[in-house]
Amino acid sequence: MNMADSPTLQSIEQMLCAELQPQTPAKVTPQSTLASIGVDSLKLVSLILFIEQKFGVNLMQIGLKPEDMVSVESLAAAVMAGHQVR
């Protein structure tokens, strides 16, 4: 994937919100905390697999930290950082 194909932070946030929205009655925004929208450990694993398949970023390899998993936007920023490292 070249730089022209690289996702923007906003596009990553939108895709994560779209992936999470069907799993919660609450409105999912980039500022939504994962806890407030009911992301438990099982849903988090599913979300990490989605990210790895959609963006080709192995979050465990890039050193995903607890603070990366606070909100949709913090997770999107980790994905973006991992995408740029590839």
HULINVEN-V389818 format. One record per backbone hydrogen bond with DSSP energy under -1.0 kcal/mol. CO is the residue of the C=O (numbers start at 1). NH is the residue of the N-H. If there is no record, write none. Layout:
co: [CO,CO]
nh: [NH,NH]
//
This chain:
co: [2,3,8,9,10,11,12,13,14,15,16,17,20,21,29,30,32,33,34,35,40,41,42,43,44,45,46,47,48,49,50,51,52,57,58,59,65,66,70,71,72,73,74,75,76,77,78,79,80,81,82]
nh: [5,6,12,13,14,15,16,17,18,19,20,21,23,24,32,73,72,37,39,38,44,45,46,47,48,49,50,51,52,53,54,55,56,59,62,64,68,69,34,75,76,77,78,79,80,81,82,83,84,85,86]
//
